[in-house]
């Protein structure tokens, strides 16, 4: 029997000072990391270039596609400086945000973003330092906002500002983001994560600039994005539940249900969805996660997320490899649960009525009925593989593509084992290659069956119209070359 103990939920690991070396990156990949994230908020061009090259060195060494995600910073709304570096804000006291460059005090501080003043109105809440301090606007003007401190504390230089429920007239792409995007695309990254998405137009602008050279992942971190969630998901190639800012700008008790909603809607559209932020946060310093963190990761897996993400845990943490290993173990154990995806909607509920959807849904049903060891999909653009993953079959899915960039991009997608291989030109060649690759990858063994899906004529993007069942005999590797 072939081994089917393959983790289906993907793992994204953020690179940084703790994980920049090729040896660490390879160890993280072997521990379970499928995608490596580069936070464009940190590091200079030389460091970012080296990270990308180190990932590609590892990819060459392991001879498997590895995806790289460039995460753009987006507009950051921050306060100015305080006299002495900080000030103590008292509950109930008055406090003004203004345009003056003078050092701040316990009564006022500079906010160098006139767009925020224009958007504020009386009664709006202003959150400072990741929501640790709260202000309520009592008087709003074009160059300042007079507020009342409703939750005080120590406030220091350049702390972040959040304005829950207020649409800010800021573009998702700053000039820095545009420079970072040009660089990332020139280096051949596979995914671009777009921060500060508020509306579909933000995604449309990014798509226009990227022009298909990388996948566009929309980070859902603003309440205004939730108001346009369906349209944003339609336009993006993937989505991220960015729980950090969501937890600041919305009631923290609402975040779990929002997570479920985003995952469900992305799944219905067949778009990969990532759950991120503080998943194993204590492992930044500890070798052992909390029970709550383990449950958090498992919950995202149970909900059917395509991927779970590590941030500071692997970028600056003391145990980057062990952290990936723990996440891998938790995801595997959750997927072994007999109730895993028990609430998954029937495949028919996700169909759009196309022949391609019908073939892919049939592949899942056939695979279950005949107890096939694996599904093998031939894909040029990646759409056939995405449809297969959307069905959430029990059997592993092997996605074969002649395009390396497609193979890399699919590393983010649930349940896919992706390989770059030469294209096929005939039905017989397709069957032979599917059998050989399934056997070589350990997905099927002699005497087992596989289900094959493809588009005919071969090489036609987006046309899944063929389904075939094939037996594995064990002689495949002695015939022809792979």
Backbone torsions as a table, in degrees:
resi	resn	phi	psi	omega
1	UNK	NA	138.6	175.6
2	UNK	-76.3	151.9	178.8
3	UNK	-78.7	129.8	178.1
4	UNK	-113.4	14.4	-177.8
5	UNK	-81.3	61.4	-178.8
6	UNK	-108.7	129.7	178.1
7	UNK	-69.3	134.1	-177.8
8	UNK	-97.0	-32.4	177.1
9	UNK	-75.5	128.5	-178.5
10	UNK	-80.6	157.2	178.6
11	UNK	-121.0	128.0	175.2
12	UNK	-106.7	128.9	178.9
13	UNK	-119.3	130.3	179.4
14	UNK	-84.1	134.7	179.3
15	UNK	-92.7	150.7	179.8
16	UNK	-172.0	-161.3	-177.7
17	UNK	-55.3	-32.0	-177.8
18	UNK	-82.0	-9.4	-171.5
19	UNK	-143.0	30.8	-174.8
20	UNK	-84.5	-22.6	-174.0
21	UNK	-78.5	145.3	-179.3
22	UNK	-55.5	-36.3	-178.1
23	UNK	-65.2	-39.5	178.5
24	UNK	-70.7	-41.6	178.9
25	UNK	-60.7	-43.9	179.7
26	UNK	-65.8	-40.0	178.0
27	UNK	-63.7	-38.2	177.2
28	UNK	-66.6	-40.4	177.6
29	UNK	-63.2	-44.2	179.5
30	UNK	-67.2	-26.7	177.2
31	UNK	-77.9	-17.5	175.8
32	UNK	140.8	-3.9	-178.8
33	UNK	-72.4	128.7	-179.4
34	UNK	-103.6	-28.3	-176.4
35	UNK	-133.1	138.3	176.2
36	UNK	-113.0	127.8	-176.8
37	UNK	-100.0	135.1	173.9
38	UNK	-113.6	116.3	179.8
39	UNK	-80.8	111.3	-175.7
40	UNK	-73.5	-2.6	175.2
41	UNK	-75.2	-17.8	-172.7
42	UNK	-124.7	149.4	174.4
43	UNK	84.9	153.9	176.3
44	UNK	-93.3	179.2	-176.4
45	UNK	-60.3	-40.4	-179.1
46	UNK	-61.2	-44.6	-179.7
47	UNK	-67.0	-40.7	180.0
48	UNK	-66.5	-40.8	177.2
49	UNK	-61.2	-42.5	-178.5
50	UNK	-65.5	-38.2	177.6
51	UNK	-60.7	-45.8	-179.9
52	UNK	-62.5	-44.5	-179.7
53	UNK	-65.5	-35.7	178.5
54	UNK	-66.0	-38.4	176.5
55	UNK	-63.7	-42.0	-179.8
56	UNK	-66.9	-31.9	174.5
57	UNK	-63.7	-42.4	178.8
58	UNK	-65.9	-42.6	178.6
59	UNK	-56.4	-43.4	179.3
60	UNK	-66.5	-38.2	-178.3
61	UNK	-67.7	-39.8	-177.2
62	UNK	-89.7	-12.5	178.1
63	UNK	57.8	43.3	174.3
64	UNK	-142.2	146.3	179.0
65	UNK	-63.3	140.2	175.2
66	UNK	-131.8	134.6	-178.6
67	UNK	-93.2	147.2	174.9
68	UNK	-120.5	130.5	178.2
69	UNK	-114.0	125.9	173.1
70	UNK	-98.0	119.5	-177.0
71	UNK	-101.2	108.9	-177.6
72	UNK	-72.9	147.7	-174.9
73	UNK	-70.7	-42.0	-174.0
74	UNK	75.4	172.3	179.6
75	UNK	-67.2	130.2	178.4
76	UNK	-111.2	118.7	-180.0
77	UNK	-93.7	113.6	-175.9
78	UNK	-132.8	152.3	176.3
79	UNK	-74.2	167.8	172.8
80	UNK	-82.9	-153.4	-176.7
81	UNK	-99.2	156.4	175.3
82	UNK	-107.2	151.0	172.1
83	UNK	-66.2	119.9	-176.3
84	UNK	85.3	0.7	175.0
85	UNK	93.2	-15.8	-179.4
86	UNK	-164.4	169.8	176.8
87	UNK	-149.3	155.7	179.7
88	UNK	-103.1	115.8	-179.0
89	UNK	-95.7	126.3	-175.8
90	UNK	-96.6	139.4	176.8
91	UNK	-55.0	134.0	175.7
92	UNK	86.4	-11.3	-178.5
93	UNK	-80.1	160.3	176.1
94	UNK	-81.0	147.5	178.9
95	UNK	-151.8	134.2	-175.2
96	UNK	-116.1	134.3	169.1
97	UNK	-99.8	126.9	-175.1
98	UNK	-142.7	-178.7	-176.8
99	UNK	-97.0	3.6	-178.5
100	UNK	-72.8	141.4	179.0
101	UNK	-84.5	-1.8	-179.5
102	UNK	-64.6	147.1	178.4
103	UNK	-57.7	144.5	-176.2
104	UNK	-76.2	170.8	179.9
105	UNK	-145.9	-167.6	176.9
106	UNK	-73.6	-5.1	-177.8
107	UNK	-109.7	-23.3	-175.7
108	UNK	-161.2	163.9	173.5
109	UNK	-159.7	155.7	179.2
110	UNK	-75.0	135.8	170.7
111	UNK	-122.8	98.9	-172.2
112	UNK	-80.5	50.1	179.9
113	UNK	-142.1	90.2	-177.1
114	UNK	-63.7	-23.6	179.3
115	UNK	-61.8	-32.7	179.9
116	UNK	-68.3	-44.3	179.1
117	UNK	-59.1	-40.3	-179.1
118	UNK	-66.4	-26.8	-176.3
119	UNK	-90.3	-23.1	-175.8
120	UNK	-73.8	150.7	174.0
121	UNK	-142.7	166.6	-177.3
122	UNK	-58.2	133.0	179.3
123	UNK	97.6	-14.1	179.3
124	UNK	-67.1	148.4	176.2
125	UNK	-95.3	137.8	174.7
126	UNK	-120.7	122.3	-178.4
127	UNK	-106.1	135.8	-177.5
128	UNK	-119.5	147.7	175.3
129	UNK	55.7	59.9	179.0
130	UNK	56.3	35.7	174.8
131	UNK	83.5	9.1	-178.9
132	UNK	-75.6	-26.3	178.1
133	UNK	-124.7	143.8	-176.9
134	UNK	-123.5	138.5	173.2
135	UNK	-124.9	152.3	171.8
136	UNK	-121.3	128.1	-176.9
137	UNK	-72.7	126.2	176.9
138	UNK	-106.5	-25.4	177.3
139	UNK	-151.5	127.9	-176.0
140	UNK	-117.8	137.3	177.8
141	UNK	-140.8	177.3	-176.4
142	UNK	-71.4	-16.9	-177.8
143	UNK	-128.7	0.5	177.2
144	UNK	-162.5	161.9	175.3
145	UNK	-134.2	119.1	178.1
146	UNK	-88.8	125.8	-170.2
147	UNK	-127.4	168.3	172.7
148	UNK	-117.6	133.0	-179.8
149	UNK	-78.2	115.1	179.1
150	UNK	-99.9	-17.3	173.2
151	UNK	-148.2	107.7	-174.0
152	UNK	-91.3	-172.8	-179.5
153	UNK	151.6	-173.8	179.3
154	UNK	-82.4	128.9	-179.6
155	UNK	-122.9	127.4	-176.8
156	UNK	-117.1	179.8	-174.2
157	UNK	-56.2	141.6	167.5
158	UNK	59.6	26.7	177.4
159	UNK	-72.4	153.2	-176.1
160	UNK	-74.2	156.5	-179.5
161	UNK	-125.0	131.3	174.5
162	UNK	-123.4	141.5	179.4
163	UNK	-125.4	88.3	-174.6
164	UNK	-60.1	136.2	173.6
165	UNK	76.0	3.7	-178.5
166	UNK	-109.8	124.8	175.8
167	UNK	-76.9	121.5	-179.1
168	UNK	-99.4	128.6	-178.0
169	UNK	-75.8	60.4	179.7
170	UNK	-118.8	136.8	176.2
171	UNK	-71.8	145.2	179.1
172	UNK	-66.6	-26.4	-178.9
173	UNK	-107.2	113.5	174.0
174	UNK	-83.9	175.2	176.2
175	UNK	-62.2	-37.7	176.1
176	UNK	-62.0	-43.4	179.2
177	UNK	-60.1	-40.2	-179.4
178	UNK	-65.1	-39.4	176.1
179	UNK	-66.9	-43.6	178.9
180	UNK	-62.9	-38.8	179.7
181	UNK	-64.7	-45.4	178.0
182	UNK	-58.3	-43.3	179.1
183	UNK	-63.3	-50.0	-176.9
184	UNK	-60.1	-42.3	179.9
185	UNK	-67.9	-36.4	178.2
186	UNK	-66.6	-25.5	178.8
187	UNK	-90.4	-1.7	174.2
188	UNK	78.6	34.8	175.7
189	UNK	-66.8	159.9	-173.3
190	UNK	-100.1	-28.9	179.4
191	UNK	-134.0	143.8	172.8
192	UNK	-119.3	119.6	178.0
193	UNK	-91.6	124.4	-174.6
194	UNK	-100.9	116.5	-179.4
195	UNK	-88.2	162.9	173.1
196	UNK	60.3	33.4	176.9
197	UNK	-70.3	125.0	177.6
198	UNK	-116.7	-23.5	-173.7
199	UNK	-154.4	163.2	180.0
200	UNK	-57.8	-31.8	-179.2
201	UNK	-61.0	-29.3	177.8
202	UNK	-64.4	-41.5	178.5
203	UNK	-69.7	-39.9	-179.6
204	UNK	-60.8	-39.8	179.2
205	UNK	-63.5	-43.6	179.0
206	UNK	-64.4	-42.6	179.5
207	UNK	-60.5	-38.8	-179.6
208	UNK	-63.2	-39.4	-179.8
209	UNK	-74.7	-37.9	-175.7
210	UNK	-76.5	-34.3	175.3
211	UNK	52.9	43.1	174.3
212	UNK	77.4	3.8	-177.9
213	UNK	-78.1	-12.3	176.1
214	UNK	-157.8	160.8	175.5
215	UNK	-75.2	146.3	179.7
216	UNK	-103.8	117.7	178.7
217	UNK	-108.3	120.3	-179.6
218	UNK	-90.8	121.3	176.6
219	UNK	-84.4	119.5	179.9
220	UNK	-92.5	100.3	-175.8
221	UNK	-137.1	-1.3	-179.9
222	UNK	-118.0	139.1	176.2
223	UNK	-55.7	-34.5	178.9
224	UNK	-63.8	-28.8	176.9
225	UNK	-68.2	-35.0	179.3
226	UNK	-64.8	-30.5	179.0
227	UNK	-68.9	-20.3	-179.9
228	UNK	-122.6	28.8	-170.6
229	UNK	-58.0	-46.7	-176.9
230	UNK	-59.1	-45.5	-178.2
231	UNK	-69.0	-37.7	178.6
232	UNK	-64.3	-44.0	179.2
233	UNK	-64.7	-38.3	177.7
234	UNK	-59.7	-39.4	-173.5
235	UNK	-83.6	-31.1	-177.3
236	UNK	-83.0	161.9	175.1
237	UNK	-87.5	-22.1	-180.0
238	UNK	-161.1	168.8	-178.9
239	UNK	-136.6	157.5	176.5
240	UNK	-129.2	131.9	170.9
241	UNK	-84.0	93.6	-176.2
242	UNK	-88.2	87.4	-167.3
243	UNK	-72.9	-14.9	-179.6
244	UNK	-61.0	-62.5	180.0
245	UNK	-70.5	-32.2	176.7
246	UNK	-59.1	-40.7	-179.0
247	UNK	-71.3	-19.0	176.8
248	UNK	-86.7	-44.0	-172.9
249	UNK	-85.6	-10.6	178.5
250	UNK	-130.0	166.7	175.3
251	UNK	-61.0	131.3	-175.8
252	UNK	-59.5	-30.8	-179.1
253	UNK	-70.5	-13.9	178.7
254	UNK	-86.3	-18.5	-173.4
255	UNK	-61.1	-43.1	179.6
256	UNK	-58.5	-41.1	179.9
257	UNK	-71.4	-34.4	175.9
258	UNK	-63.8	-40.7	176.9
259	UNK	-57.5	-46.7	179.3
260	UNK	-61.3	-41.1	-178.4
261	UNK	-64.3	-45.6	-178.9
262	UNK	-64.5	-43.7	178.6
263	UNK	-61.1	-46.0	-177.9
264	UNK	-61.3	-46.5	-177.2
265	UNK	-69.5	-38.9	176.8
266	UNK	-63.2	-42.2	178.3
267	UNK	-60.1	-42.7	-179.1
268	UNK	-63.2	-29.5	178.5
269	UNK	-91.0	-1.4	-179.0
270	UNK	70.5	26.5	179.8
271	UNK	-101.9	132.3	176.9
272	UNK	-58.6	141.7	-178.8
273	UNK	-133.6	134.5	-175.0
274	UNK	-113.6	139.8	172.0
275	UNK	-108.3	128.2	-172.6
276	UNK	-135.8	166.8	171.0
277	UNK	92.9	115.0	170.1
278	UNK	56.7	36.0	-176.7
279	UNK	-71.5	-37.8	176.2
280	UNK	-133.6	48.8	-169.6
281	UNK	-56.6	-38.0	-177.2
282	UNK	-66.6	-17.6	179.8
283	UNK	-78.1	1.3	169.0
284	UNK	-59.7	-35.6	-179.7
285	UNK	-119.8	-25.3	-174.6
286	UNK	-105.7	149.5	176.1
287	UNK	-82.9	-6.6	-176.8
288	UNK	-125.7	127.8	178.3
289	UNK	-78.7	165.5	172.8
290	UNK	-77.6	160.2	177.3
291	UNK	-63.6	-34.3	179.5
292	UNK	-64.7	-40.0	178.8
293	UNK	-65.5	-41.6	176.9
294	UNK	-59.9	-43.5	178.7
295	UNK	-65.0	-35.4	179.2
296	UNK	-63.6	-47.0	178.3
297	UNK	-62.2	-46.7	-178.9
298	UNK	-62.0	-36.9	-179.7
299	UNK	-63.2	-41.6	177.6
300	UNK	-63.7	-37.3	177.3
301	UNK	-66.7	-45.8	178.7
302	UNK	-59.0	-34.1	-178.4
303	UNK	-76.5	-6.8	175.6
304	UNK	90.5	20.2	176.4
305	UNK	-59.6	143.9	176.2
306	UNK	-70.6	-36.6	-174.9
307	UNK	-148.7	153.6	172.6
308	UNK	-121.7	147.2	-169.0
309	UNK	-122.4	141.3	173.2
310	UNK	-107.5	135.3	-177.7
311	UNK	-112.9	-98.3	-179.5
312	UNK	-61.4	-27.3	-176.9
313	UNK	-54.7	-38.7	-179.3
314	UNK	-105.6	-19.9	-178.2
315	UNK	-77.2	-44.9	-177.4
316	UNK	-127.4	-0.4	-176.1
317	UNK	-70.6	162.5	-178.8
318	UNK	-79.0	-17.5	-172.7
319	UNK	-134.1	60.8	-174.4
320	UNK	-61.2	-41.8	-177.9
321	UNK	-70.4	-44.8	-179.8
322	UNK	-63.9	-34.5	178.8
323	UNK	-63.8	-43.9	176.2
324	UNK	-62.0	-41.5	-178.5
325	UNK	-62.4	-40.6	178.3
326	UNK	-64.8	-44.5	179.9
327	UNK	-62.4	-39.4	177.2
328	UNK	-60.3	-45.8	-179.2
329	UNK	-63.3	-43.7	-178.7
330	UNK	-63.8	-44.7	-179.5
331	UNK	-63.5	-43.4	179.2
332	UNK	-61.0	-43.6	-178.2
333	UNK	-65.5	-40.3	178.1
334	UNK	-62.7	-40.3	-179.0
335	UNK	-70.1	-21.0	176.3
336	UNK	-79.8	-15.8	-178.7
337	UNK	-60.2	130.1	179.6
338	UNK	-61.1	-18.9	178.9
339	UNK	-95.7	5.2	178.4
340	UNK	-59.8	126.2	-178.9
341	UNK	58.9	24.8	179.9
342	UNK	-63.7	-28.0	179.7
343	UNK	-91.5	9.5	-179.1
344	UNK	-59.8	132.0	178.9
345	UNK	-65.5	152.8	176.5
346	UNK	-56.1	145.7	-176.8
347	UNK	-55.2	-36.7	-177.4
348	UNK	-61.6	-26.9	-178.4
349	UNK	-69.3	-18.9	-177.4
350	UNK	-98.8	-4.1	-173.4
351	UNK	-77.6	150.8	177.8
352	UNK	-108.2	7.1	175.7
353	UNK	87.7	9.8	-179.9
354	UNK	-92.4	160.5	176.8
355	UNK	-63.0	-36.0	180.0
356	UNK	-62.7	-42.5	177.8
357	UNK	-65.6	-40.4	-179.1
358	UNK	-62.8	-42.7	179.5
359	UNK	-63.6	-43.7	-178.1
360	UNK	-67.4	-39.8	176.6
361	UNK	-64.1	-39.6	178.2
362	UNK	-63.6	-36.9	179.0
363	UNK	-60.8	-39.5	178.0
364	UNK	-65.6	-45.3	-179.3
365	UNK	-64.0	-44.7	179.9
366	UNK	-62.9	-42.7	-179.9
367	UNK	-58.3	-43.0	179.2
368	UNK	-69.0	-40.6	-176.1
369	UNK	-68.0	-39.7	-177.1
370	UNK	-98.3	3.1	-178.8
371	UNK	56.6	46.4	178.6
372	UNK	-65.1	147.2	-177.0
373	UNK	-76.0	-28.6	-176.1
374	UNK	-161.9	160.7	169.6
375	UNK	-109.5	132.2	176.9
376	UNK	-114.7	123.2	179.4
377	UNK	-115.2	135.7	172.0
378	UNK	-99.9	124.4	-173.7
379	UNK	-139.2	136.6	177.0
380	UNK	-96.5	-46.8	-178.1
381	UNK	-97.6	-15.2	-176.1
382	UNK	102.0	-10.6	-175.3
383	UNK	-67.6	-37.1	178.2
384	UNK	-62.1	-42.8	179.8
385	UNK	-67.5	-38.7	178.6
386	UNK	-62.7	-39.6	177.9
387	UNK	-64.5	-41.4	179.8
388	UNK	-61.6	-42.7	179.9
389	UNK	-67.2	-36.0	-179.4
390	UNK	-60.4	-31.1	-179.4
391	UNK	-73.0	-13.9	-178.8
392	UNK	49.8	57.2	179.7
393	UNK	-70.2	157.7	177.1
394	UNK	-70.8	-35.4	-178.1
395	UNK	-78.0	150.6	176.0
396	UNK	-65.9	154.5	-179.7
397	UNK	-116.4	124.3	175.9
398	UNK	-102.5	116.2	-179.4
399	UNK	-101.6	119.1	-179.4
400	UNK	-108.9	128.9	-178.3
401	UNK	-144.6	145.3	175.4
402	UNK	-79.7	-6.6	-174.8
403	UNK	-104.9	116.8	-178.2
404	UNK	-63.8	-38.1	-179.6
405	UNK	-64.7	-34.7	176.3
406	UNK	-68.4	-43.4	179.4
407	UNK	-58.9	-42.6	179.3
408	UNK	-65.7	-45.6	-176.9
409	UNK	-60.9	-35.8	-177.6
410	UNK	-72.0	-9.0	177.6
411	UNK	-63.4	-17.2	179.1
412	UNK	-81.9	-13.4	-166.4
413	UNK	-93.8	137.4	-179.7
414	UNK	-51.2	132.1	166.7
415	UNK	75.5	-1.5	-175.2
416	UNK	-94.1	132.6	166.3
417	UNK	-104.3	112.9	-171.1
418	UNK	-106.5	140.6	178.5
419	UNK	-139.8	142.7	170.5
420	UNK	-90.2	129.6	-179.8
421	UNK	-149.3	158.9	179.2
422	UNK	-61.3	145.9	-178.3
423	UNK	-69.4	156.9	176.4
424	UNK	-102.2	156.9	-177.0
425	UNK	-123.2	-5.7	179.7
426	UNK	-144.7	162.7	-179.4
427	UNK	-63.6	-41.5	-179.5
428	UNK	-64.3	-40.9	178.5
429	UNK	-65.1	-38.0	178.5
430	UNK	-60.0	-48.0	-178.1
431	UNK	-63.6	-44.7	-179.8
432	UNK	-62.4	-44.3	-179.5
433	UNK	-67.1	-40.9	179.2
434	UNK	-59.8	-43.4	179.7
435	UNK	-65.1	-44.6	-178.3
436	UNK	-65.1	-44.1	-178.0
437	UNK	-68.1	-39.8	177.9
438	UNK	-62.4	-39.2	179.4
439	UNK	-70.1	-46.2	-177.7
440	UNK	-63.4	-36.1	-178.8
441	UNK	-82.6	0.0	178.3
442	UNK	75.1	18.1	-179.7
443	UNK	-87.3	-20.9	179.5
444	UNK	-148.3	149.8	-179.4
445	UNK	-123.2	173.9	179.4
446	UNK	-53.6	134.4	179.6
447	UNK	88.6	-4.4	178.6
448	UNK	-100.2	161.3	-180.0
449	UNK	-110.5	152.8	174.1
450	UNK	-126.8	154.5	176.1
451	UNK	-109.4	129.9	-175.4
452	UNK	-114.6	133.0	172.9
453	UNK	-125.9	146.5	-179.3
454	UNK	-163.6	172.3	174.2
455	UNK	-109.6	129.0	179.0
456	UNK	-119.0	129.8	6.4
457	UNK	-69.8	149.2	-175.6
458	UNK	-64.3	147.2	-179.7
459	UNK	85.7	3.7	178.6
460	UNK	-92.4	110.1	-176.1
461	UNK	-61.2	136.8	170.5
462	UNK	80.5	5.7	-176.6
463	UNK	-112.6	88.9	175.7
464	UNK	-91.3	106.3	-174.8
465	UNK	-137.9	9.7	-178.9
466	UNK	-131.8	138.0	176.5
467	UNK	-133.9	132.4	-178.2
468	UNK	-142.6	145.1	175.7
469	UNK	-107.4	131.2	-178.7
470	UNK	-132.4	146.9	176.0
471	UNK	-91.5	146.0	171.1
472	UNK	-95.9	123.0	-176.5
473	UNK	-98.2	-24.4	-175.1
474	UNK	99.6	-11.3	179.7
475	UNK	-93.5	-4.2	-170.7
476	UNK	-57.6	-41.6	-174.5
477	UNK	-72.5	-11.4	177.1
478	UNK	-92.7	-2.0	-178.4
479	UNK	-113.8	129.5	176.0
480	UNK	57.5	173.9	176.6
481	UNK	-102.2	154.8	-177.4
482	UNK	-71.1	NA	NA
